[in-house]
Amino acid sequence: MSANLRGVDTHGVLRLKGYIDRIKNGGNNPAPDIKIIKDEKMYAVMDGDNSLGQVGGYAAMTAAIKKANEYGIGIVAMHNSNHYGVAGYYAMMPLQYDMIGISMTNVLACMAPSGGTKPKLGNNPVSFAFPAYEKPPVVLDFATSKSSWGKALISKQQKEPLPEDCFMDSDGNSTLDPDKFLSGGTLLPIAGYKGYGLALIISMFCCLLSGGKFDMELPHLYNKLNEPGENSFLMVAIKIENFTAALDFKKRLDNIITLIKDTPLIEGVDRIYLPGEKEYEEEQKRLKFGVPLSISLITDLLKIAEEAKVNISQYNFLKI
């Protein structure tokens, strides 16, 4: 739900049914025994035991924060977990400890290398989070593709066309049809060959350091519900106080934010945003007024709750 609060609806409760289906079919382990298989002062390698990605990701960043608190920096690589949702969630975990957070993961191959037509690597996401003093934290969170699987799923669910110049079909042609993309198509990388290269680097950090599987070796999240996801993560926490005074760092960042926002605006633009600022403001709004969900998604959630015998009478679903 934290994803929905920040307006990242492609990675929120929309994914719940898929996660539950994977648990039912044995693809995810609902009670994992997560282990540290290599443990040194500032770094560790962990085995996620086929955990839900959110469980494994939380454990990995928690371990990184603990190491950073003691040694100034913590780096944790984890293999054998699953799709972990929003990268920014884990990058933001260290903020409350006056730390910088970095989070990245590899995902199943869904992008072609520049000039190709077949998926060879994932649209691997990365996030960086920096604490400010009085301003919202600066949180850069992005996948290395122009759009996402989640956007295609929403487009299919709502019977809407895909955004232009973001998706290709299985023959390498640009498409607006979510079904053509979902049946063997590919996502287009951000910034052309630069996005492709960045996706590859993220995968190298995650799967090679952890001993996990490369993007092409990962099973389809929804088509192979009985197979472990085998995603790998890299989590980094950096204790600011070990480098410079944390209070000075945060106040300086406030000043930098002010300087950036004072940039003269081009015609038609109302204001300058910092990375993560729109999501921060959306979170404040949704905490006050609630999270908007489609009727079809609400129907799915009600069915899931009924099957799980969860009492949802305390929740209000309002049609607006």
PERAWO-V285967 format. One line per field, one symbol per residue. phi: phi as a letter, one per 40 degrees, with the letter a starting at -180 (. if undefined). psi: psi as a letter, one per 20 degrees, with the letter a starting at -180 (. if undefined). Layout:
phi=???
psi=???
//
This chain:
phi=.cccdcgcccbbcdcdcccccccccgcbccbcbcbcbabbdbaabbbcffcddccccccccdccccccccbgabbbbbbgbadbgcccdcccdcdcbfbcbbbaacbccabccdgbbbcbaccdcaabbbcbcbccccbcaaccbcbaddccccccccfbccccfbbbcccgccbbcdccccbhcbccccffccccccdcccccccccccgcccdcccccdbcbccbdcgcbbbbbbbccdcbaccccdccccdccdccccccdccdgbcacbcdgccccccccccccbhbcbcdcccccccccccccfccbcccbbbcb
psi=hhghhjjmhijcihiggggghhghjjhqoimqnpqoiporgirqpqoilkqqhhgggggghghgggghhhihqppppprlbapjcphhghhigigijlqpqppqqqrqpjqqqpiriqphqrlpqqqppppafirqqoopoqrjrhbrghhhgggggjlqqqqqkhqqaijjqpqjohhhgiljaqqpqqkchghggggggghggghghijaqrgiipqphhimiipqhkqqqppppoohhigrpgggghhhhgggggggijpqqrpiphrpqqpigghghhghghhgirppqqghgggghhgggghilpojhiqpopp.
//
